[in-house]
């Protein structure tokens, strides 16, 4: 029985299809992974903000190495990165799977316009996240020789608002007093501040000024 010899096009077509489809599948997986990670980071951002607000209503400061608002801002930055990388990988890969040329082009251009419209929104969120990490004032943790610690916060504008917190539990510090004595300039973090404990009294010294806590 005579066999039909496969054509060069017939031999080439499956190989071309495999080469084209394999990167697309990989991009879909990575894009979906980035979006899932971004969704988790947004949830963590919301949960941290809520915990920070709840603590502030009780006169507490959420602190886990860095203040709660900074933790929330870092989660927002991660969410923005994942939320940007995910669609960049996922959308072109899905559009490439559309078999008809005209719908593929329409959806592609529509996606491009939508991405351009989202740029200002992402930019604003990025600025807010940056301010949350670096522009919300100073939080300085100072430890005494016996291990006791305080956190001193100072606003980021004229520096005239200084507050002192002492430990309340593993992740919260409790407000105890304001400290106008060490407010203004130079800022607290730029002064030579140290904490001493004697007779059950904490004394915070910054330069030539001492605050009894």
Secondary structure by P-SEA (a helix, b strand, c coil): cccccccaaaaaaaaaaaaaaaaaaaaaaaaaaaaaaaaaaaaaaaaaaaaaaaaaaacccccccccaaaaaaaaaaaaaaaaaaaaaacaaaaaaacccaaaaaaaaaaaaaaaaaaaaaaaaaaaaaaaaccccbbbbbbbcccccbbbbbbbcccccbbbbbccccccbbbbccccccccccccccccbbbbbbcccbbbbbcccccccc
